[in-house]
């Protein structure tokens, strides 16, 4: 039986499962608030409400470019952050300290940007932009530390592929609640705080500040639950994780792990399509269907589907291989895009498309996460070095790529399609609608097809193959320990 670091007693498995699951509730809510609704906040000109329209649009363009550049630049930091986590040695474990530090700092800074840096946006736009860049970089780094330590912790909680599947299913389940719950509540929450603090209906800077405060508090509470409610295990397989590695070795570990790279490419293509379409959905309801008050239904659909499908994943996966679940999910999404493209003016068809769009999300995301997790042992067998956090740092790195691309697309297309906050839906031209549909549906459909093709052709790390790798590693490492003991 494995033990906790320092020989301390492990917490009961049920407690660990609950606390680990609770962590992603706040983490996923944070990600959605940052990747989707912060863009909505500034692209709809609410953040720049004090400026004239042309000046506000110029500021939107500047912020969009800055966010894109920052997130792309920080992509190269994630393996280094993973290396930092892998080289962390404390009596609390390798991952727990970064849950606290990363979660608390990023949550406080998220609140700050939803305040317009405490009103600085209304007093000095140039100083605001400079300070915003600094704050956003720090926020992104500390959020990455939380995200990397959260998913990187899974191999430390268990070496069993099945038990990892349980932790992943629970984290994905609550993540679905957090992510889609934000979509369901964002409009009424912003409206509520706008009414209370600004005395207006609809959106206001004060309304978005209240929303940011809510997400920040949730982020802090949930990261503390993971830090104090789970136990990292000691095992023969993890003994090599204690060996320090340098940044060059961190990048080499990723470059030499072909299965990690192929599943990453497929997943990032999926993420770009998924996040871009999700970001455009509020514009579909506001400017195409002209039903802005019905947008919350999107979150309710996603929320309900996530509740129904996520707990089923471990049971379905016992009978259906992950590969089949992943590719079938891609087929569902392609069907959803067809409905969006041809029936975007029909609310019933849009709701049907949303069901098809969200049903496979759990299966695609969990399959990708579990394959990335299992690639830890694949890489250990291939290179002789175990890199837990470095390997799992790839997933938040992919989310950053997707978020950066989708944020830029949404920000610029909102202007190009004349879909800014004060635009009249009746004033939109056929060219505006075509611009919108191309970015929201046509291009993402092509990306989903490419994602499925990559996974089908290149990803071979199955559940059976992982079990064989673990057995081979245990035999090899056990023999090395026996030889060392006999000397």
C-alpha positions, 0 to 999 in steps of 0.5 A: 500500500502506498503512503503519503509524502513523509510517511503521513497517513493518507486521507480516506479515498472518498474524501479525496475524491470529493475534495479533488472534484470540488477543486475543478468546480472553481477552476473551470468556472474561472477558465470560462470567466476568463476565456469567454466572458472577459472577452464579452465584457470588453468586446461588447464595449461595457469595459470601455463604456466611458469612451466614444465608440471609435475610441472604444473599438480601438481599445478593444482591438489593442486589448485583443492583440495584447491578450493574444500575444501574451497567451501565445508567449506564455505557452512556452512557459508552461513546460517550465512551470511544470518543471518547477512543480516537478522539482518542488519538494515539501512536506505537503507534497509536490502539487499542493503548495501550487494549488494554494499559491496559484489558486489564490493569486490568480483569483484575486487578479481575476477580480482586479481585471473585472473591476477595470483595474479598480476604475483605472480604465476610466481615468487613464487609458494608457496607464490602464493598458500598461498595468493590464499587460502586467496583471494579465501576465501574472494572472495567467502564470499563476492560473497555469500553476494551479491548472498544471498542479491540479491535473498533474496530481492525478498520476500522484493520486493513483497508478491505476488507470481505472482509478485515474479515470474515476478522479478524472471523471469526478473532476470533469463532472464538477468542471462541467458544472462550473464551466456551464454553470457560469454560462447559465448564470452570467446574464442574471448575475451581471444584471443583478449586480448592475441593478444593485450597484449601478441602478441600471438594467442589463450590463454595466461595469459594476455588474461585471465587477460583481460577477468577477468577485463571485468567480474569485471567491469560488476559485479560492475556496475550491483550490483550498479544498484540493490542497487540504483534502487530497493526498499524494502517494509514494510508490515505486513508479513515482520514485524517479519523479523525485529526481530533479530535471532542468528546463532543457530536459522538460522540453525534451520529455515533451518532444520525445513523447510522440503519443503526448504530441499527437493527442495534444494536436488533436485536442488543441484543434478541438479546443479551438473550435469548441471555445470559438463557437462557445464565445460566439453563441451569445452573439447568435442569440443577440443578433441572429435569433434576436433573443438575448434573454434566452441565452441562459438556455445555452448554459442550462443545456450544457449544464444538464448534459454535463450532469447526465454524461460525465458520471457515465464515462467510467461505466461506458468506458468499461465497454467502449474503448476511449478511441471510439468515444472520442471519434464518435464525439467528433461525429456528433459535433460535426452534425451540430455544425451542420444544423448551426450552418443551415438553420441558425435562424430557427431557435428549435434547430439551434437548441437541437444543435446545442444538444449535439454540440455538448453531448460529446464534450465530456467524452472528448475531453476526458479521453484526451485528459486520460490519454495525456495522463497515461502518457506519463508512463509511456514517456517514462518507459521510452525515456527512462525519466518520469515527468508528471507535471511537465507532461500534464502541463501540456493540457493547460498550454493547449487551452491557452492556445485555444483561448488565445486564438478564440479570443482574438477571433471573437474580438475582431469578428465582433467588430467586423460583423458590426456586432458590438454592444449598441448595434441594432440587429436589424441593421446587420447586412447579409455580409455581416451574417456571413462573416459571423457564420464563417467564424462561428461555424464553417471554420470550426467545422473544418477544424473538428474534421482535422482533429478527428483525422489526427486522432484516428491516424496517430493516437495508439495509446489505449487502455490495454497498452497503458496497463502493459506499460505499467506492468513492465515499469513495475517489473523493471523498477522492482528489479532495479530496487532489488539489485540495489538492495543486494549490493 
